[in-house]
Amino acid sequence: MNFNIFKNIFYEDIILIYELSKKNPKNILNVKNNYNRKKSNLIENLNFLIKINFLNIKKNKIIIKLKSDSQLKEEIIRLTLKDPEYGPCLKSYLINFNNNDSELYYFTPSRSYNYETSALRDFLITFGYIKNQGKKFILLRHKILDEIKKRKFTPKQLEKKIKIQNEIGEKAEKFIFEYENKLIKKMGINKIPSHIALEDVSAGYDILSFRMIDSQIKQIYIEVKAVSFSNYQFHLSINEYQTAIKLNPYYYIYLLPVDYSLPRGFDLENLVKINEIKQNLFEDKNNWKISPDGYLISKKN
């Protein structure tokens, strides 16, 4: 379960987006600019609100689905719990709270669990649902437990979640394939890239493209990852790793941030390209965090 999907999502940031959107519902660009003058983490919070279906953006216009400001927190938590990706994380965390015959519902997590769930924990603290008391966490709105007990996440919902994730990955590949087509034309290379992942999922890369290297046209091999702007976290499979080593230095990982507020859904300006992955990824401990198994990777803040 990936609790890091809540990273950098805070109530004070959400309320700012909400208030700016109400003032200027016809121009998302103005909302973004005004937000960035005051806060950071815009994309993470905006993506979250779009994903849980709190708001939608159509042709630069913002559509908010909340009817009453008085229930803002409750509505966001309700939609979060309903979402097939965020909901199971929220339920998994909050069912740890119990009252043990007292009036307070509390939970004392282990050090490792507290670290693993820190993004969700901080999210709930800013919403006023939990607070820290020494090593314990107190649940301030325990009525949510009644809703959680009713909420079930079926295999069908899991399939939907996996399908959505696969669709995002496929769209990212298509986006980069089009980008590479335009790029090599600008370079004057008379070649056409190939979308290899549509033909062979075992290849270890998604796109075959070209670069002019040492006055020669060389093939390059691109693995595309759709990532969160907050930490660029991605999973590199064993096959992808071995392929990267075999094809070094012509193997590239493209990390493409998801931005649902943009028409195509991706932020090309913040695309990160990595090649020679041993040196520029696994050995670069100043900029990248590698999980103990070596294949879950995220950017350090």
N, C-alpha and C positions, 0 to 999 in steps of 0.2 A: 504494500500500500504506500503510495507516494504522498506523504504529508507536505512535501515541498511545493505542491501546487498552490498552497496558501502563502507562499513567501512574498513579503512586501505588500500584502493586502491588508489595509487598516481602515477602520471606520472613519477616521478623520479625513482620509484621502477620498473615500467613497462619498462622504457628505459634501465635500468640495466639488467633486464632479457633478453630483446631483444638483447642487445649488446653481452652479454655472450653466448646466444644461437647461434648467428651468428659465433662467434669464435669457438664454440665447439658443433656443431649440432648433433654429434653422441653419446653424453654422457650427459644425463640429470642430472646424479648424480654429475658430475663435475660442471655443471652450478649451481646446488643447493648449493654445498659447497662453490664455489667462491662468490655467492650472499650472503650467510650467514656471510661471513667474513666482509662484508661492510654494510649490511642493515638487517632490520627485515621485518616481514609481507610477507615472501616469499609465503606461501601457499595461502593466500588471493589473491595476485596478479596473481599467476600462475593459480589458479582455474578460476579467472576472464577471463584471456586470452584464456584458453581452452574452457570455456563455451560460449564465444562470437564467437568462431571459428576463432580466430586470429592465433592460433597455435595448433598443435596436437602433441601427443607423441605416438610413436609406437615402441615397443621393445627398449626402452631407447633412441631412436632417436627423434630429435625435427624437426618438419616440420612447417616452417613459411610461411604464405600465402601472406605476403606483397611483392609487386613487387618493390616499390620505397620508400626509406627512407624519401624522402621529404614530403610525405603525411602521415607520421606515426600517428600524432595526429588526423587528419581528418578521417583516416581509422578506428582507434579504436573507435572514437565517432560514426561513421556511423554504425559499427558493434554492438555497445552498443545499439543504437537506434533501430536496427533491431531485437534484442533479445527479446523474449516474456516476460522475467522476468525483465530485466534491462530497456528495452525500455519504457514501460509505466511510470516508475518512472521518467526517464529523461524528457519525454514529459510533464508529469504533473507539473514538477518543472519549466521548461523553458518557458512554455506558460504564466507564470505569468509576464514575462517581456514585457513592452510596452514602446513606445517612447513619448506618450502624446504630439505630435507635436514638439518634440525636436529631436536633432540628436542622443541623447543617449537613449538606451533601459535600463530601470532600474526597480528594484523591491524592495519594502520595506516590508519584511515579518514581521508577528507578532512574538513576542518572542517565543511562543510555536511552531509555524511552523518552525522557524529558528532552533530551537533545534531538532525538529523531523526530519528535512531534513539535518542535519549538515554533515552527512557522504557523501551524494551526493554533497552538497555545496563544501566541501573540495576537493572532487574529481575534480569538475569543475574548482576550483581555481588553482589546480596544473597543469591542462591542459591548463590554460590560457584562459578559456572561460568566466569566470566572475572574478570580483574583488570587494573587499569590500571598501565602501566609507561612513564612518559613519554608520548609520543604513541602508543605501541602498546598493544594490548590482548592479553593472553595468555589462551588457552583452557586452563583448568585440568582440565577433564574431557573430553578429546578423544574418548573412546569414543562420545560422543553423535553424532559425525560419521557413524559407521557406521549409526546409526538414521536419521539425516537423509537419507543417500543412498538408503535403502530407501523412504523416505516420498515418495509422489507425491500431488499434488493435482489431481484430474481435473476436467474441465468439469462433471461431475455434482455434485461437491462445491461448486464455485463457484456452481452453480445453487441448491444447498441453502442456501448462505450468503446469497445474494440473497433467497431466499424467506423465510428467517428474519428478515432485516432489514425486508423489506416487511411481514411479519406484525406485527412490533413497531410499525412506523409506523401500521398500520391499527388496532391495539389502542389506541395512544395517541390517535388521532383519536376512536375510539369512547368512550374514557374522558373526553376533554374535552367531547365532545358531550353526554354524560350530566351532566357537571359544569355545563355552561352551562344545560341544562334546569332543573336544581335552582336555579341561581343567579338566573336571571331570574324564577323563581317567587317567590323570597325578596324580590326587588326589587319585586314587584307588577306586573310587566310581562306583560300578557296576550298573549304571542306565543310561537311555537314555533320554536326554531332549526332550521336545515337543514344536513344533512351533505352539503355540495356536492361533496366529493371522490368520493362514490359515484356522482355523476351526470356530473361534468365534471372530468377531471384537468387540463385546460388552464386552469382558472379563475384559478389563481395564489393560491388560498387553499383551506382545507379546510372551514371551518364558517362559516355565516352566523348571527350572533346579534344581540342587541339590548342597548342601554343607554339609560338616561334621561340625556340631555345637554341642558342649558339648558331644562329642563322639557318636552322633547320626546323621544319614542321614536325613536332613531336606529339604523340598521343598523351593525353592526361586522363586520369580515371577519378571521377568525382562521386563521393558518397554524400548524399543530401540528408540533413537532419533538421526537422522543424523543431524549434526550441522556444523556451520562454525567455523573454528579454531580461528577466530578473537574474538568472544564473546560467543561461545557455546550457542547461543540463541535457545530456543525451546518453544513450546506451550504445556502446560499440561492441558488436558481436565478435566472438572469437574468429569467425570466418572473415569479417571485415578487417580485424587486426592483422591476421596473417596475410591477407591480400595487400594491405597497406605496406607491410614489410617487404613482401615480394616485389611490389611495383614501385617501391621507393626509388627516386624522389618524385615520381610522376603521379603519385596518389594524393588526392586532396579530400579533405572533409569540409563541406560547406555547412555552416551553422546559420540557418535562416530564421530570424525571430518572427513569431506569429503576432500579428496585429489585426484583430478582427474589425477595427474601426476603419481600416483602409479598404478600398474597393476590391483589391485582389487578396487581401487577408495576410500579407507578409510585408515586413519592413526591410526592403532591399538596402537602404542606407546603412543599416547596422549588420549587414551580412559579414560573417567572420569566415575567412578561408585559412585552413591549416594544412600544410604538407610537411613531410619529414616528421611524422607524428611522434617518433621516439624522442627526438630532440625538442620539438616545439609543443609537445603535449605531455607525454608521460614523464619527461625529465624537467619540465618547467613547473616546479612546485610553487613558484611565486605567484603564478597566474591561474593554475588549474588544480582542482581537488580531485583525486582519484580514489574511488571506493576500494575497500580491502580486496574485493575480487578482481579489481583492475579494469572493469569495463563500464562502470557507471561514473560519468565524468561531468564536472560542473565548474564553471568559472568562479574564481574567488572575487569577492567584492573589494 
